Amino acid sequence: MVDFILPLTSTFREAMTTIENVDPSICVVRGQDGGVLRTVTDGDIRRQLLAGASLDDDLSALPLAPPVIATEDTTDGQLHNIMIS
């Protein structure tokens, strides 16, 4: 099994390889403290490349986008509000 959790110092190339080899096609970026900083998709990387980034740039070049997390106790109404906000 391929690990889909990458440190912020991983490159776009490493993230693309990870995304290609996991299902769902996404990776999670963790900070030095082990906390989740953001998720990354191929679209996030593609936008950076089109803006002039290199596959050898690290994930710290991505804008911060803290993930939204729901628990088992989150109601359908709360989930709906999360998705439309």
Secondary structure, DSSP 8 states (H G I E B T S, - for coil): ----EEETT-BHHHHHHHHHHSSSS-EEEE-TTS-EEEEE-HHHHHHHHHTT--TTSBGGGS---------TT--HHHHHHHHH-
